[in-house]
Amino acid sequence: MMKFLLVFVLMLTLPLSVLASDYQGSCSISFKGSSTLHDFNGKASCLPFSASNSNGVLDIPDVRVAIAGMDTDNASRDKKMREMFEDKKFPLITGKIGKLSLNDIRAISKSSPDTPQKITFLLEIRDIAKPLTASVKNITETDTGFTADIEFNVSLAEYKLYPPSVLGMIKVSDKVAVTVAFVMKDSKVPLKK
């Protein structure tokens, strides 16, 4: 009986997110590129996903982004961007994160903002998958889940993506800066609408 009470008291002192069996995940994405004419911004979102939590270790499945949903607020540029990705043949971009310890996430949240922490993941664009390193920032944990931002750069050339030039003069730079804002909510707590 004493052992049961001790376990029960311990459970009451832990944040709900440690005890949660699953999270509902979503993310919004912003990206920024530049060209010889001007800079441009874009946005997208990942498809909803679920992540299981077993003993404080999150197993995050593939995070997918539909190329058709990527938007730079310029229909002509968006059409060329989708063609560059060959969206009819390869409609999704996939990030493979895998397993992350909640304790590691908490340690990152307590680290100095001047020393951004890093995670490595696999980014697959078309039929090319490459490991990328991202900075993790702005982690906030509550009893119902957590939020976090990751930032990284994508080299178009490394993925054999060749954006069309306009009149041979206006060219898009190779590096695109990407920020992904993750929201992970305890699956037992309804997402706010």
C-alpha positions in Angstrom: 0.0 0.0 0.0 2.8 2.4 0.9 4.5 1.7 -2.5 1.2 2.5 -4.3 0.9 5.8 -2.5 4.5 6.7 -3.2 4.0 6.1 -7.0 0.7 8.0 -6.9 2.3 11.0 -5.2 5.2 10.9 -7.7 2.8 10.9 -10.6 1.0 14.0 -9.2 4.3 15.9 -9.2 5.2 15.2 -12.8 4.0 17.4 -15.6 1.1 15.9 -17.6 3.3 15.8 -20.7 5.6 13.2 -19.1 2.7 10.9 -18.5 1.0 11.4 -21.9 1.0 8.4 -24.1 0.6 10.3 -27.3 0.9 13.8 -28.8 -1.0 15.4 -31.7 1.5 17.4 -33.7 1.2 20.2 -36.2 3.7 22.8 -37.5 3.8 26.0 -39.5 6.7 26.6 -41.8 8.2 29.9 -43.1 11.0 30.0 -45.6 13.0 32.9 -47.0 15.0 33.0 -50.2 16.8 35.6 -52.2 17.4 36.3 -55.8 19.4 38.9 -57.8 16.2 41.0 -58.0 14.7 40.7 -54.5 14.2 38.6 -51.4 11.0 36.5 -51.1 9.2 34.8 -48.3 6.9 31.8 -48.2 4.8 29.7 -45.9 3.5 26.1 -45.6 2.3 23.7 -43.0 3.0 20.1 -42.3 0.3 17.5 -42.4 -1.0 16.6 -38.9 0.8 13.8 -37.2 0.9 11.8 -33.9 3.9 11.1 -31.8 4.0 8.4 -29.2 5.5 8.9 -25.7 7.0 5.9 -24.0 8.8 6.5 -20.7 9.6 10.1 -21.6 10.9 9.3 -25.1 9.0 10.8 -28.0 8.9 8.7 -31.2 8.1 11.2 -33.9 7.0 9.7 -37.2 7.8 11.3 -40.6 6.7 14.9 -40.8 5.3 15.6 -44.3 4.7 18.9 -46.1 2.6 19.0 -49.3 4.4 21.0 -52.0 1.0 22.1 -53.3 0.4 24.0 -50.1 3.6 26.0 -50.3 2.8 29.7 -50.9 5.0 32.7 -51.7 2.1 35.0 -52.4 3.0 35.1 -56.1 1.0 32.6 -58.3 3.6 32.6 -61.1 6.5 32.0 -58.7 4.6 29.3 -56.9 3.9 27.5 -60.2 7.6 27.6 -61.1 8.5 26.5 -57.5 6.2 23.5 -57.7 7.6 22.5 -61.1 11.1 22.7 -59.7 10.1 20.2 -57.0 8.4 18.0 -59.6 5.3 18.1 -57.4 3.3 15.8 -59.7 5.8 13.0 -59.2 7.0 13.9 -55.7 4.1 15.7 -53.9 5.6 15.7 -50.4 8.7 16.9 -48.6 9.5 14.6 -45.6 11.4 15.3 -42.4 12.5 12.2 -40.4 13.2 13.1 -36.8 12.9 9.8 -35.0 13.2 9.5 -31.2 13.8 12.5 -28.8 14.0 12.4 -25.1 11.7 14.8 -23.2 14.5 15.3 -20.8 16.8 16.4 -23.7 14.1 18.8 -24.9 13.8 20.3 -21.4 17.6 20.6 -21.2 17.6 22.5 -24.5 14.8 24.8 -23.1 17.0 25.7 -20.1 20.2 26.4 -22.2 21.4 29.9 -23.0 19.7 31.5 -26.0 23.2 32.6 -27.0 24.2 29.0 -27.5 21.5 27.4 -29.6 21.2 23.6 -29.3 21.2 21.4 -32.3 19.3 18.4 -33.6 20.0 16.3 -36.7 17.3 15.0 -38.9 16.9 13.5 -42.4 15.2 15.8 -45.0 13.9 14.1 -48.1 13.1 16.2 -51.2 12.0 14.3 -54.3 14.1 11.1 -54.1 17.1 12.6 -52.3 17.4 12.3 -48.5 20.2 14.1 -46.7 21.0 14.7 -43.0 20.6 18.3 -41.9 21.4 20.0 -38.6 18.9 22.5 -37.1 19.0 25.0 -34.3 16.3 24.4 -31.6 14.8 27.6 -30.0 11.8 28.9 -28.1 10.9 25.7 -26.3 7.9 26.2 -24.1 6.4 23.3 -22.0 3.0 23.3 -20.3 0.9 20.6 -18.7 -0.7 19.9 -22.1 2.3 19.7 -24.4 5.0 21.9 -25.7 6.0 24.2 -28.6 9.4 24.6 -30.2 11.0 26.2 -33.3 13.7 24.7 -35.4 15.8 26.7 -37.9 18.0 25.4 -40.7 19.2 26.2 -44.2 18.5 24.1 -47.3 20.9 24.1 -50.3 18.9 23.8 -53.5 21.9 22.4 -55.3 22.4 19.6 -52.8 18.9 18.4 -53.7 19.5 18.9 -57.4 16.8 21.6 -57.5 17.4 24.2 -60.2 15.1 27.2 -60.0 14.4 28.7 -63.4 16.0 32.1 -64.1 14.1 34.9 -65.6 15.6 36.2 -68.9 18.9 34.5 -67.8 19.5 37.5 -65.4 17.3 37.0 -62.3 18.6 34.0 -60.4 17.5 32.5 -57.1 20.3 32.0 -54.5 21.2 28.5 -53.5 20.4 28.7 -49.7 16.9 28.9 -48.4 16.4 29.7 -44.7 13.6 27.6 -43.1 11.9 28.0 -39.7 9.5 25.3 -38.5 7.2 26.1 -35.5 6.1 22.8 -33.9 3.1 22.5 -31.6 2.8 19.2 -29.7 -0.4 18.7 -27.7 -1.3 15.9 -25.4 -3.8 13.7 -27.4 -6.2 13.6 -24.4 -6.5 17.4 -24.5 -8.6 18.8 -27.4 -6.7 21.1 -29.7 -8.1 24.7 -29.6 -9.9 25.8 -32.7 
